[in-house]
Amino acid sequence: MELLKKTLGFLLNGYVIVSLVFVFFVLIFGPNNIGAQYKLSNEEEEAQAEQQFYIDEIEKNRKISKELMTDLDNLERFAREKYWMKRDNEDVFLIIHKDEAKQTKMK
């Protein structure tokens, strides 16, 4: 019973009440409130995921670039596939299936 009186007396102290109200005000209504901190935390996680994606893409592109610069067969294959390049003495025919033609018309 005495412990309850001491605890209650401490909590009803004016300084403690004002301090608790101040902390509550700062946590809820302040410029760096709990909601803003949660939102910033989510934005940071998204930015880190995006950063990791771009790091992986850069590494993948460096690997492809290195392959293209060191091997002429890979360079020719890349040019033929990506840019539809051909040699002077050959003809290239494009075969478009009906399903692909419908998809291009819809776009």
trRosetta pair geometry for C-beta under 8 A, 3 or more apart (Angstrom, degrees):
i j d omega theta_ij theta_ji phi_ij phi_ji
1 4 5.7 -51 -154 32 34 113
1 5 6.7 34 150 -17 64 104
2 5 5.7 -52 -151 35 36 112
2 6 6.4 35 152 -18 67 105
3 6 5.8 -55 -148 37 32 110
3 7 6.2 29 155 -17 66 108
4 7 5.8 -55 -143 39 29 109
4 8 6.0 27 158 -16 65 111
5 8 5.8 -56 -140 42 27 109
5 9 6.0 31 157 -22 63 110
6 9 5.7 -55 -145 37 27 113
6 10 6.4 28 155 -20 62 106
7 10 5.8 -54 -150 34 30 111
7 11 6.4 23 155 -14 65 108
8 11 5.8 -56 -143 40 31 108
8 12 6.1 21 160 -12 66 112
9 12 6.1 -62 -141 43 26 104
9 13 7.1 53 150 -48 58 88
10 13 5.8 -31 -165 -10 36 118
10 16 6.5 89 156 -41 67 162
11 16 5.9 -123 -139 115 33 147
11 17 7.8 83 166 -66 57 80
12 16 7.7 44 49 62 11 122
12 17 7.2 14 -154 -49 32 118
13 16 4.4 79 69 8 97 108
13 17 6.9 -172 87 -10 49 86
14 17 5.8 -57 -146 37 32 111
14 18 6.2 28 158 -15 67 108
15 18 5.9 -56 -145 40 29 108
15 19 6.2 29 155 -20 64 109
16 19 5.7 -56 -146 38 29 112
16 20 6.3 28 156 -18 65 107
17 20 5.9 -56 -147 37 29 109
17 21 6.4 28 155 -17 64 107
18 21 5.8 -54 -146 38 31 111
18 22 6.2 35 154 -22 64 107
19 22 5.6 -54 -148 35 30 113
19 23 6.4 29 155 -17 65 105
20 23 5.8 -52 -144 37 31 109
20 24 6.2 33 155 -18 64 108
21 24 5.6 -55 -147 39 30 113
21 25 6.2 33 153 -22 65 107
22 25 5.7 -55 -148 35 29 113
22 26 6.4 25 156 -16 64 106
23 26 5.9 -56 -146 38 30 109
23 27 6.2 26 157 -16 65 110
24 27 6.0 -60 -144 39 27 108
24 28 6.1 2 166 1 65 116
25 28 6.5 -72 -139 48 22 94
25 29 5.4 -42 -170 42 64 113
25 30 6.8 92 131 -46 67 90
26 29 7.4 -61 -94 58 13 70
26 30 4.2 22 -155 -36 54 140
26 32 8.0 -1 176 66 86 85
26 33 7.7 -176 154 -97 44 71
27 30 6.9 42 -23 17 13 112
27 33 6.3 84 164 -143 33 74
27 34 5.7 29 180 -35 82 104
28 33 5.9 20 178 -141 12 124
28 34 7.2 -13 -93 11 44 105
29 33 6.4 119 13 -84 5 132
30 33 5.1 150 61 -66 70 78
31 36 7.3 -18 157 18 46 170
32 36 5.9 -121 -145 81 36 131
32 37 6.4 59 176 -58 77 97
33 36 5.2 95 55 12 70 102
33 37 7.1 -133 101 -5 36 92
34 37 5.7 -59 -149 38 31 112
34 38 6.3 33 154 -20 66 106
35 38 5.7 -54 -148 34 31 111
35 39 6.4 30 154 -18 65 106
36 39 5.7 -53 -147 37 32 112
36 40 6.3 31 155 -17 65 107
37 40 5.8 -54 -145 39 31 111
37 41 6.3 36 153 -24 63 105
38 41 5.6 -53 -149 32 30 115
38 42 6.7 29 153 -17 63 103
39 42 5.9 -55 -153 35 32 109
39 43 6.5 30 151 -17 65 107
40 43 5.6 -53 -145 38 34 112
40 44 6.3 39 154 -23 65 104
41 44 5.7 -52 -150 32 30 113
41 45 6.7 31 152 -18 63 103
42 45 5.8 -53 -150 34 34 111
42 46 6.5 32 153 -16 66 105
43 46 5.7 -54 -148 38 33 111
43 47 6.2 34 153 -20 66 107
44 47 5.7 -55 -146 37 31 111
44 48 6.4 31 155 -19 65 105
45 48 5.8 -54 -148 36 30 110
45 49 6.5 31 153 -18 64 105
46 49 5.7 -55 -149 36 32 111
46 50 6.3 32 153 -18 65 107
47 50 5.6 -53 -146 39 32 112
47 51 6.2 37 152 -23 65 105
48 51 5.5 -49 -145 34 32 115
48 52 6.5 33 154 -19 63 103
49 52 5.8 -53 -150 35 31 110
49 53 6.5 37 149 -22 63 104
50 53 5.5 -50 -150 32 34 116
50 54 6.5 28 155 -14 66 105
51 54 6.0 -58 -150 39 31 107
51 55 6.3 34 152 -21 65 106
52 55 5.6 -52 -146 35 33 114
52 56 6.4 34 155 -18 65 104
53 56 5.9 -59 -154 37 29 110
53 57 6.4 26 151 -17 65 108
54 57 5.5 -50 -142 38 36 113
54 58 6.2 40 156 -22 66 103
55 58 5.8 -51 -147 34 30 111
55 59 6.5 30 153 -18 62 106
56 59 5.7 -55 -150 37 32 112
56 60 6.3 32 153 -19 65 106
57 60 5.6 -53 -146 37 32 112
57 61 6.2 29 156 -16 66 107
58 61 5.8 -57 -146 40 29 109
58 62 6.3 33 154 -22 64 106
59 62 5.7 -52 -147 33 30 113
59 63 6.6 33 153 -20 62 104
60 63 5.8 -55 -154 33 31 112
60 64 6.6 28 151 -15 65 105
61 64 5.6 -51 -145 38 36 111
61 65 6.1 39 154 -21 66 107
62 65 5.6 -54 -144 38 30 113
62 66 6.3 33 155 -21 64 105
63 66 5.8 -53 -149 34 29 111
63 67 6.5 29 152 -18 62 105
64 67 5.7 -55 -151 36 32 112
64 68 6.3 29 153 -18 66 107
65 68 5.8 -57 -147 37 31 109
65 69 6.2 23 158 -15 66 110
66 69 6.0 -59 -143 39 29 107
66 70 6.2 11 164 -8 64 116
67 70 6.4 -72 -144 43 24 100
67 71 6.0 -30 -180 29 65 112
67 74 5.1 -91 149 142 96 164
68 71 7.3 -78 -123 55 17 75
68 74 5.6 -125 -99 114 50 108
68 75 4.9 100 -162 -90 77 79
68 78 5.8 -27 -108 8 114 160
69 75 7.7 92 -72 -75 23 119
70 74 7.9 25 70 41 70 131
71 74 4.2 65 90 11 111 110
71 75 6.7 176 95 -13 58 85
72 75 5.2 -52 -146 36 39 116
72 76 6.3 40 155 -20 69 101
73 76 5.9 -52 -148 36 31 108
73 77 6.3 31 153 -17 64 107
74 77 5.6 -54 -144 39 32 112
74 78 6.1 36 155 -22 66 107
75 78 5.7 -53 -147 36 28 113
75 79 6.4 27 155 -18 63 107
76 79 5.8 -56 -147 37 31 110
76 80 6.3 29 156 -18 65 108
77 80 5.9 -57 -147 38 29 110
77 81 6.2 18 160 -11 66 112
78 81 6.1 -63 -143 42 26 103
78 82 5.6 0 172 2 66 120
79 82 6.5 -62 -123 49 20 95
79 83 5.4 -40 -163 45 60 111
79 85 4.4 -26 149 32 101 136
80 83 7.7 -44 -80 58 7 69
80 84 7.1 32 -169 -127 44 22
80 85 5.6 -92 -88 60 48 78
80 86 7.2 81 -121 -82 89 51
84 92 6.6 158 -175 127 92 161
86 90 5.4 -131 179 81 110 99
86 91 7.4 31 177 -136 159 13
86 92 4.8 -138 -75 -31 139 120
87 90 4.9 62 60 17 94 109
96 100 5.3 -125 -167 86 82 120
96 101 5.3 96 141 -63 118 93
96 104 8.0 -42 -162 6 135 141
97 100 4.9 90 58 10 80 103
97 101 7.1 -145 95 -8 40 88
98 101 5.6 -55 -148 35 33 113
98 102 6.5 34 155 -20 66 103
99 102 5.9 -54 -152 33 31 111
99 103 6.6 29 152 -18 64 106
100 103 5.6 -54 -149 36 35 112
100 104 6.4 32 155 -18 67 104
101 104 5.9 -55 -148 37 32 107
101 105 6.5 32 153 -20 64 107
102 105 5.8 -56 -150 35 31 112
102 106 6.5 33 153 -22 64 106
103 106 5.8 -53 -150 32 33 113
103 107 6.9 34 153 -23 63 100
104 107 5.9 -48 -152 26 37 111
